[in-house]
């Protein structure tokens, strides 16, 4: 019984370390060839958004809105993949509901 508790505790410690790493790791998503850039951390919290002034056309606000949505989605997808990869190393590739 003791070895199992020790293994569980080690896994919990490793999971906490991974969560900290994810919080500190920033990934970037882009759209429109890089005119819109979004940074999120590995826990999918948005850190920043940068828009090249060339992307701002008062006559076509919809295009800018679409670019922002696409860049945010790209960044979130990258953050999800990062979290999946890091947690997968801990769980041996097993998908555990609620873990990510």
C-alpha positions in Angstrom: 0.0 0.0 0.0 2.8 2.4 0.8 4.6 2.2 -2.6 1.3 3.2 -4.3 0.9 6.2 -2.1 4.5 7.3 -2.8 3.9 6.9 -6.5 0.7 9.0 -6.3 2.5 11.7 -4.4 5.3 11.8 -6.9 2.8 12.0 -9.7 1.0 14.9 -7.9 4.3 16.7 -7.4 5.2 16.2 -11.1 1.8 17.4 -12.1 2.2 20.6 -10.0 5.6 21.2 -11.7 4.0 20.8 -15.1 1.2 23.2 -14.3 3.8 25.8 -13.2 5.8 25.3 -16.4 2.6 25.7 -18.5 1.8 28.9 -16.6 5.3 30.3 -17.4 5.5 29.1 -21.0 4.2 31.6 -23.6 3.1 30.4 -27.1 2.2 32.7 -30.0 -0.6 32.4 -32.5 -0.7 34.5 -35.7 -3.0 35.3 -38.6 -2.8 37.2 -41.8 0.9 36.4 -42.3 1.8 37.7 -38.9 -0.1 41.1 -38.9 -2.0 39.9 -35.9 -0.1 38.1 -33.1 -1.6 36.7 -29.9 0.4 35.3 -27.0 -1.1 32.9 -24.4 0.5 30.9 -21.8 0.3 27.1 -21.6 -2.8 27.3 -19.5 -4.5 29.2 -22.3 -4.6 32.6 -20.5 -4.1 35.4 -23.0 -1.0 37.5 -22.3 -0.9 40.0 -25.2 -2.2 40.9 -28.6 -0.3 42.9 -31.2 -1.8 44.3 -34.4 0.3 45.7 -37.2 -1.1 49.1 -38.1 -1.2 48.0 -41.7 -4.0 45.6 -40.7 -6.2 48.4 -39.6 -8.6 49.5 -42.3 -11.6 51.5 -41.1 -13.4 50.4 -44.2 -12.9 46.7 -43.4 -13.3 46.2 -39.7 -14.7 42.7 -40.2 -11.4 41.5 -41.7 -9.5 42.7 -38.6 -12.0 41.0 -36.4 -11.6 37.7 -38.3 -7.8 38.0 -38.1 -8.0 38.5 -34.3 -10.3 35.5 -33.9 -8.0 33.4 -36.1 -4.8 34.4 -34.2 -6.5 33.7 -30.8 -7.6 30.3 -32.0 -4.2 29.5 -33.3 -2.6 30.5 -30.0 -5.1 28.5 -28.0 -4.6 25.4 -30.3 -0.8 25.7 -29.7 -1.3 26.0 -25.9 -3.6 23.0 -25.9 -1.0 20.9 -27.8 1.7 22.0 -25.4 -0.4 21.1 -22.4 -1.3 17.8 -24.0 2.3 16.9 -24.8 3.5 17.8 -21.3 0.7 16.0 -19.5 1.0 13.0 -21.9 4.6 12.5 -20.7 3.3 12.3 -17.2 0.3 10.0 -17.9 2.0 7.9 -20.5 -0.3 9.2 -23.2 -3.5 8.2 -21.3 -6.3 10.7 -21.6 -7.5 11.5 -18.1 -10.7 13.6 -18.0 -10.4 16.9 -16.2 -6.6 16.8 -16.3 -6.2 19.1 -19.3 
